[in-house]
Amino acid sequence: PPPRPKSSAPFSGSGGAPRWLFCEAQGFDETWRTWGPKLRASRRSEECGVACRQALLKEADGLIIRHAWAAWEWSSTVMLHSAALCQTDQFSLLKVWSGDEFCAYHYLLGGPPQKWGKERCWNRWAGFCPFGFAAALLVRAEGLLEIGHTVYAQDDLRMASAMLGWCRELDFLDPAVWSVQVQDIDRALFSSEAPEAYRRISGELADDFAGGRATSPSSLRAWRGTASARAVWHALQLNTLVRLRVSAAAASASSLEPQDNAPRLAMLTYPSYLSVLLVPALLQVWPNLDLTMFYMGVWLRQEKCPSCFEDYRRRFVEEDPFLQGLPLDFEGQNAGTVVWGESPSHQDLAVNLQKIFGRHPRARLAEVLLCTAPLWLCTTLLLSSMRPMLALCLVRPDIGAPPGEHVVAQARDHLFSQVVQPLEGALNAKAPEMPHALWVREDMARSYTNYELEEFGFFHPFVHLPSLYIQSRYSCQEVSDVVVMREGSLGRFSISMRGQVFFAALAKMAPVCSWRPACPWRFRVLPYLKDRLPYGSIARHRAAVFMPSVWYGKITFKDLVTMEIPLFMPDHELQASISMTHDLWGCGPWMGAQRWVLSFCTQLRVRHRLPQSSFFRYPHILHFASLTGLVHQLAALDCGGLRQVSARMREWNAAVLEDDVAFWKASLVALVATSPQSRRKSTASGG
């Protein structure tokens, strides 16, 4: 684990650490400058007995009394704006509010040191330490709870919670600085405001999974960890069973010798860039790939691999008058969205897909159909043909769909009846048996009872799916910058208020290292720049930082680990607090509930499931818990250490690529054996 800071000394350079992070800079009185070190020393010491704890409580109580007015001002202005900020996109609001309208935000964002004490907004809290105060409130609340003064403790906990924002948009309570974190406040509030629910959850459920009664926060954490591990184990078990069955079915197939002959395949893709996620993997198996590709929308020369798309268009793509004649609207989708109506309708599409894949000179000979498209389109293709099918559905299920919620709902029903249930039957069959269709995902979290897709009780096999279209590989230079990556379009941490403050603070924190000239370096924060860096340029950075709001299924993550660049990402607690505000991947629908309900949702809907995400299953990601934790880890690694991390990534990537290639090969060989075209071929040859 990274070393814990003892003061603001590890940071130097222009601006150094933000004033509010350690509260030890000039302008803070002596009580603030000594509070952090005392809190760290006492809470980390196993020898802190009754007298030590009483002294800490006395110190906390004195701080609260002395700075109560500034704290009330802070919590009031935060809660006044918090409701509007509990949304994924906060950037437009923050541009409108001036300093005096939301002073807390501008206080944290900071400014030139010479302006401190001169600007009205900054001067209001120039000597106030909001996160040190929140830590003091927690310390006093814990003492009050211990002696049974629950009502007074709740007042302290609610105020500490209010200071950090309803959806934790001001959660910079750094555990490395204060030895407490927002989860400690949330657990204390949960147990005091809803004791019966807390006892039931921390008792009965822990008893089910851990084999004993649990009555404390530590036992609740034990239950959560055990339940998470159980879910991961079950998903791995199912995935292994699928692979064993597929391998057995492939071994018993006699209609195709894949090492000599590539199967005849036909693909439907939309948007067209999704094809680059599957075709490179198939080319690893069969360099002489026999593929016919159809597409909806516009064929894009996608920036991920322009040469790939030129090659695919030359080798595989077939233009179809119906598909290329569909009227398109380009608002919000650069590949184009079909303008649906009486004509063309969803039924028109289904009829024409049946004609295209049944009559086209090449497509009608295909033994297996492939689909890299949204759920509604892949199920439409599945129902239009009797041939086996393999689908890789990694985008939102409603992209480009005809109007009406029933289209996606019906597609989900078809997925369950035509894919999920037959797969279950194949797994339970005594003899090796292959289902008619396989839906494959790239992440355990997307494959196993996915709440975001409303696939409750569903399971699909999952693969690693490295970005095989990327040829650039990591090269460390001591003087290189650290790159902070963009997060994509499904919700961005960088445009939230918390993200803007986080990255503004990070840019100022130049670490002091024992080796030069690499330290200090700069952070190149791409979310705020117009630069579109090619993969070769990204791979030449010292390391990469990736902080997505969506907690699984990001192609950028696959790209970075394929480049073997040392990658720093939030740990479980930090990622859960970031993702909590997301409307779909978090607790957005419950933002108006009581605070303990929101905390509970974060734990069960996000935190409990994080071990299923590739972000935490990939073994060589460097996780950090806070701002200081990130900078300390970066400061502890020179190029020698970073190259060792990259070498371990390279070794792991080679192993998972071999695993993926074996799965794709076995799956298609087994599916070919179930194809009507394959059976006709065997009959014609006397088989």
Secondary structure, 3 states (H helix, E strand, C coil): CCCCCCCCCCEECCCCCCHHHHCCCCCCCHHHHHHHHHHHHHHHCCCCCHHHHHHHHHHHHHHHHHCHHHHHHHHHHHHHHHHHHCCCCCHHHHHHCCCCCCHHHHHHHCCCHHHCCCCHHHHHCCCCCHHHHHHHHHHHHHHHHHCCCHHHHHHHHHHHHHHCCCCCCCCCCCHHHHCCCHHHHHHHHHHHHCHHHHHHHHHHHHHHHHCCCCCCHHHHHHHHHHHHHHHHHHHHHHHHHHHHHHHHHHHHCCCCCCCCCCCEEEEEECCHHHHHHHHHHHHHHCCCCEEEEEECCCCCCCCCCHHHHHHHHHHCECCCHHHHCCCEECCCCCCCEECCCCCCCHHHHHHHHHHHHHHCCCHHHCCEEEEECCHHHHHHHHHCCCCCEEEECCCCCCCCCCCCHHHHHHHHHHHHHHHHHHHHHHHHCCCCCCCCEEEEECCHHHHEEECCCCEEEEECCECCCCCCCCCCCCCCCCCCCEEECCCCCCCCCCCCHHHHHHHHHHHHCEECCCCCCCCCCCEEEHHHCCCCCCHHHHHCCCEEECCCCCCCCCHHHHHHHHHCCCEEEECHHHHHHHHCCCCCCCCHHHCCCCHHHHHHHHHHHHHHHHHHCHHHHCCCCEEECCHHHHHHHHHHCCHHHHHHHHHHHHHHHHHHHHHHHHHHHHHHHHHHHCCHHHHHHHHHCCC
